[in-house]
Amino acid sequence: MRNILAVVLSFAFFLPTAASAQALPAAPYLIVKGHAQAELKPDLFQVELTVTRTGMSVPDITQAVESKTRMIVDNLIKSGRGEDDIKAVNLEIDAQYRFDEETDKRIFIGNRATRSITAKFDTLRELHAFLDSLPAGEDVHIGGVETLLRDQDRIKGQLLIEAVEDSKRAGNELASMYGQKIIGV
């Protein structure tokens, strides 16, 4: 039994080595990496808002959240945001509890209605003006501001092209140091 186990284990150790040896090309080869980078100033600012209300009456909290959401969306439209710049997700309603340590039980304290709104702005000035227009109170929470690039996909594509060109240049330089020439990739 030990001999069979030893043969199986020795075969298992040699198998990865044999597989990796077959993966290497037969002709001489070079491995190079390409690099490209860009420092860009963000040109799009996205803010996430959450409108919430907690209470015992689901119709009352729902109406309050919907009313506040409608007001915020109207302000966004007045500030020049288009339909593509505004995203308001569906209403969520969750039961809320607190833990009573004396009785060691969860106590129902009401329901919470929530709606999230995401909006995009072209400048920080526009974003700050909108944030200043938000109503004060506990119902509206600002989740944060994310900076974005409007043409991110185009920029990534351009950087990829530059990285490929850089790797070709590095490969040619390295091959010439060995007195070789790259024939194909």
C-alpha positions in Angstrom: 0.0 0.0 0.0 2.9 2.4 0.8 4.5 1.7 -2.5 1.3 2.6 -4.4 1.0 5.8 -2.4 4.7 6.7 -3.1 4.2 6.1 -6.8 1.0 8.2 -6.9 2.6 11.0 -5.0 5.8 11.1 -7.1 3.7 11.2 -10.2 1.7 14.1 -8.8 4.9 16.0 -8.2 6.2 15.5 -11.7 3.0 16.3 -13.5 2.9 20.1 -13.0 6.6 20.3 -14.0 5.9 18.4 -17.2 2.9 20.5 -18.0 4.8 23.7 -17.5 7.7 22.6 -19.6 5.4 21.9 -22.5 3.9 25.4 -22.1 7.3 27.1 -22.9 7.8 28.0 -26.5 10.5 26.0 -28.4 12.1 29.2 -29.8 13.9 31.8 -27.7 11.5 34.3 -26.3 11.3 37.6 -24.2 8.7 38.6 -21.7 8.1 42.4 -21.5 5.4 44.6 -19.9 4.0 47.8 -21.3 3.1 50.8 -19.2 1.0 53.9 -19.7 -0.6 56.3 -17.3 -2.4 59.6 -17.4 -3.1 62.2 -14.7 -6.6 63.5 -15.4 -8.8 66.0 -13.7 -12.3 64.6 -12.9 -15.0 66.2 -15.1 -18.1 64.5 -13.5 -19.3 64.5 -9.9 -21.9 62.0 -8.7 -23.7 62.4 -5.4 -25.8 59.8 -3.7 -28.7 60.9 -1.5 -31.0 58.8 0.7 -34.4 59.9 1.8 -35.8 58.1 4.9 -38.6 58.4 7.3 -39.5 56.1 10.3 -42.9 55.8 11.8 -45.8 53.6 12.7 -48.0 54.4 9.8 -46.7 53.0 6.5 -48.9 55.3 4.3 -47.7 58.4 6.2 -44.0 57.5 6.0 -44.4 56.4 2.3 -46.1 59.7 1.4 -43.4 61.7 3.3 -40.6 60.0 1.5 -42.2 60.2 -1.9 -43.0 63.9 -1.4 -39.4 64.7 -0.3 -38.0 62.6 -3.2 -40.3 64.4 -5.7 -39.1 67.8 -4.4 -35.4 66.8 -4.7 -35.9 65.5 -8.2 -37.7 68.7 -9.2 -34.7 70.7 -7.8 -32.3 68.5 -9.8 -34.3 69.2 -13.0 -34.4 72.9 -12.3 -30.6 72.9 -11.8 -30.2 71.6 -15.4 -29.8 67.9 -14.8 -31.2 65.7 -17.6 -32.9 62.3 -17.3 -29.5 60.5 -17.8 -28.1 62.5 -14.8 -30.8 61.5 -12.3 -31.5 58.0 -11.0 -34.1 57.4 -8.2 -34.6 53.8 -7.1 -37.8 52.1 -5.9 -39.2 52.7 -2.4 -38.1 50.2 0.3 -40.0 49.6 3.5 -38.4 47.7 6.4 -39.5 47.0 10.0 -37.4 48.6 12.6 -36.6 47.1 16.0 -34.6 48.0 19.1 -33.3 45.5 21.6 -34.6 45.7 25.2 -31.9 44.4 27.5 -34.2 44.1 30.5 -36.6 41.7 28.8 -34.0 40.4 26.4 -36.4 40.9 23.4 -36.6 42.9 20.2 -39.2 45.7 20.4 -40.9 46.9 17.2 -40.4 50.7 16.9 -42.0 51.3 13.5 -41.3 51.0 9.8 -38.7 52.8 7.8 -39.3 53.9 4.2 -36.2 54.6 2.1 -35.5 55.9 -1.3 -32.1 56.6 -2.9 -31.3 59.2 -5.5 -28.1 59.5 -7.5 -27.3 62.6 -9.5 -24.4 63.7 -11.7 -23.0 67.2 -12.1 -20.6 68.7 -14.6 -18.9 71.0 -12.0 -18.3 71.2 -8.3 -19.9 74.6 -8.3 -23.2 73.0 -9.6 -23.0 70.2 -7.1 -22.4 72.6 -4.2 -25.3 74.8 -5.3 -27.6 71.8 -5.4 -26.4 70.6 -2.0 -27.1 74.1 -0.5 -30.7 73.8 -1.8 -31.4 70.6 0.0 -33.9 70.9 2.9 -32.5 70.7 6.4 -33.6 67.9 8.6 -33.1 64.2 9.4 -34.9 62.8 6.3 -32.2 63.5 3.7 -28.8 61.9 4.0 -25.8 62.6 1.7 -24.0 59.3 1.1 -21.0 60.8 -0.5 -19.6 62.3 -3.7 -17.7 60.3 -6.3 -15.5 61.8 -8.9 -15.7 60.3 -12.4 -14.4 60.8 -15.9 -16.9 61.4 -18.6 -14.9 59.6 -21.3 -13.4 56.9 -19.1 -13.8 54.0 -21.7 -12.1 56.1 -24.4 -9.3 57.0 -22.1 -8.8 53.4 -21.0 -8.6 52.4 -24.7 -6.0 55.0 -25.5 -3.9 54.0 -22.5 -4.1 50.4 -23.6 -2.8 51.3 -27.0 0.0 53.3 -25.4 0.9 50.4 -23.1 1.1 48.0 -26.1 3.4 50.4 -27.9 5.5 50.7 -24.8 5.8 46.9 -24.5 6.8 46.7 -28.2 9.5 49.3 -27.7 10.8 47.5 -24.6 10.8 44.2 -26.4 12.8 45.6 -29.4 15.3 47.3 -27.1 15.8 44.2 -25.1 16.2 42.0 -28.2 18.7 44.4 -29.7 20.8 44.2 -26.6 21.1 40.5 -27.3 21.9 41.1 -30.9 18.5 39.7 -31.9 15.5 40.9 -33.8 11.8 40.3 -32.9 10.2 38.5 -35.8 6.6 38.1 -34.5 4.5 38.3 -31.4 
